[in-house]
Amino acid sequence: MRSVWCKNQAERFSQYASRQGVDTPHKVFGQLGNATYSGTATQQPPMALLSKSAKAAVSGGAGGYLNPSKIVSGTSVRFALLSEEPVEGYELWAEDGDGKAKSFRFDHEPTPAEIDASLGEYNRRMNREGTGFEPMKFFIALPVYNYDTERVEVMQLNQKGLIREIDSISQSEDWNVLECDFTLGKTGAGLTTEYKLLPANRKKGMDEVLADAWAETQAAGFDLSQVISGGNPFRPEA
C-alpha cells in the first residue's frame, strides 16, 4: 500500500526556501531499485569492535537523536522507521551573551514578531558572510530504530533533499516504509557534504525486535511533540 505520510511537506519547504532565497549544498543520490539482495544464508557477523556507547558517539545517535549532520564522513547508518506520522516545524539558532547556542523550534512558520518574543535574551545567529540572519529551516522528526546503537531514537531532518527522497520512497509501490530498512551515508564536509539514502530489505528476524523496542518506548511515555517545545521526547515529564 502506498504511503503518503510526508505528502506536501517537501513542497512546503521548497516554497519557503524559494521565498527566502535559501538553498542547501547537500545532495542526495538515492537510486531506488538499484540495490540487489541475495536470499542465500550468510555467516554470522564478526563481533563488533566498538561498544554500544562508542557506536552512539560516532553514529550521530548520541542523546537519543539520529542527526545526519553528526554522521562521520565516509560512514553510513542503518535504521528503520517506526511511525508514518512525523512532527514538522521550523528551526532557527540563536546565541546568548556568552556565545552559547540554543535552537528554537516552531510548529508553524513564525513571524518576525513571534521570533523576537521567543528569543528573549538570545540573539539570532548570523550567516557565514555576516550579512544577515542564518536562515530558518523547515524540518521533520520521526521515531526510528538505529541498528548501530540498538535503540529507539528521534531522527530529525532539515536537509530538503533528504526530505524529498524519503517522501519519494514512501510513495513508491516497491517499498513499504514500515516494513523495510534504510541506509543513510555521508561523504564530504561543510559545503561539500553529500548524503545518500537508500531503502533496503528488512534484516532477517528484526521485526519482533523493532516491535518490542517501539512498544517499550511508547509505554514509557514517548511524546514526539516534545521536539517542538524543546523537551525530551523520551522523558516528557523531566
N, C-alpha and C positions, 0 to 999 in steps of 0.2 A: 504494500500500500504506500502510495506516495505521501511523503511528509512535507508539510509547509510551515513548520514551526518558526521559521525565520522570515516568512514572507513579508516583503516590502521594507524590511529593516535595512538591507544593503542600499536600496534605492533612496531611503530617507537619509542615510549617511552621505551618500554621494551628492544629493541635493544640498545638504548642509555644507559639505566641503567646497562645492562649487560656488556657493554664495560667499564663502569666506576666502576663496582663492587658495584653499589649502589642498595639498596632495600629500601622498606618502611615498617614500622611496622604496618601501617594502614591496617585493614582488612575490607572487605565488605561481608555482608551476605545477599545480595538481594535474595529473593526467589520468582521468578515470578510465578504468578498464585496461590499463596497460600492464598492471601487475599480474603475474602468473602465480598460481598456487598448486602445490602438489598434494595429492591425497595419500601419499605413502607415509609410513611411520618414520619418525625421526628419533635419534638417540636422545637421551636425557641431556639437557644443557649442563655445562660445567658449573661448578659452584661459583657464585658471584664474588669478585674481589672486594667490592665495596659493601659496607654495611648499609642498612636502610636509611639511616640518618645521613650518611655520606651521599647516597643517591639523591636524597631530597635536596641536599645543599647544592648539587651540581645540575639537577634537572629542572630547576625553576619551580619546584614544588614545595619549597620550604615555607612553613607557616600556613599550610593548608591551601595554598593558591598555586595554580599552574599558569605561569606567566610566560608567554612566548619570548618576550624580550630577555628573560633570565636564562633561557636555554643556552648552554655553552655552544659556541660556534663549531660546526663540524660534527655535531651530535644530533640525535633525534629523541623524541619522547613518544611512547605508545600509550594511548588512552582510549577509554570507552565512554560514550555519553550515557548519562543515567536519566535524563529527562529531556523532553522536547519543548519545555517551557522556560525560555531564558528570561532573565531580568535585563532590561535595556535602559540606557541612560546616557548622560553626558558627563564628562570628567575634565577638570582642569586642575592645575597645580599652582600652589602659592607658597610663599616663604615668610617666616616671621623675622623679627629684627636680628636674630642670630643666624639667619640663613637656613633654619630647619624647615625642610619641605613637608607639605601636607597636601593630600588630594582632597578635592571637594567634588562630590557627585550629586547629580540632579536626575529626577525621573522624567524630566522634560527639558527642552532647550530653554535655558533661563534667559531672562532679560538682563541687561547691564545692571539695573537696579537690584534685581534678585541676587546677582553675583556679589555686588558690593555689600549687601546686607548679610550674606553668608560668610564672607571672608573675615569680617571683623578686624582684628589687629594684623591679619596676614596681608601680604602684598602679592598680587598676581605675578607669576613668573614671566619673564620676558623671553622673546625668541632668541635664536642663536645670534642674529645680527644686532639685537638690541634696538630694533626699530619699532617694536610693538609687542603686544602680549603674545605669549605662547598660545597657539590655537587650542581651543577646546575640542575634545574628541568624543565622538559617539562610541559606545561600547555595548557589548552584550556579555552576560555572565551566565555560565551553565555549570551544573554539578557533573563531575567526571570521575572515573576511576583511573588513577595513574598506575600503570603497571610497574613503573620503576620504583615508586615508593610504597606500592601495595596498599593504597588507602584512597578514600574519597577526598577529592579536592574541588575547589572552585576554579574554573578556567575563565579568565576574563580576556576578551579580545577587543582591541581597538584598532587593529590593522584592517582597513576596509577590504583589502584583497583576501584576507583570511575569512572575513565575514561572508563575502560573496562566495568564496569557494565552498565553505561548509554548507551554505544555503543551497548551492548548486547540487552538492552531493545529496542533501536531504530531499531534493525533488527528483532525483534520478530513480528510474524504475529498477535499476540494478542493485540498489542498496537500501537497506532499512537502517537508519542511523542508530536505532536502539538495539540492533542485532549484529552490528559489525564493530570493528575497532578502527582506530585512526592512528597514523604516524605523522608527527609534526617535526620536520627537520629544519635546521637553521644553518646558514653559512654567511660568512662576511661579518662586518661590524659597522656600527654607525650608519652612515648614509648608504653604505653598500650592502646592508643586510638583506638577505633573501630567505624566504620561508617556502617550504614545500609540504603541502598537506595531502595525504593520500588515504583512501579507505582501505581496509584490509579485512580478511576473514577473521571472525572471532577466534581467539585462541581456544583450543580444544579444552573442554572441561571447566571453562571460566564462567559460564552463565550463572551457575549456582553461587559461585564466589562473589560475583558482582551483585547479585540479588540480595545476598545476605549482608554484604557491606553497606548497600544502599538502605536496606531496611533498618539496620542498626543505627545508621546516621540519622535517618528520619525519626526514629524512636527517641533519639537523644535530643530532639527539638530543632533540628536543622531548619534554618529560615534564610533562604537566599535573598530575600528583600533587604536583609541587613547590609548588603553590599552598598545600597544607596545611602543609607544613614551613617555608614562608617563603622557599624558594629561588626561583631564576629558571627558569621552565619552558623558556625558550629557551636557557639555558646551565646545565643541571642540574649540571655539574661545577665551575661557577665558585664 
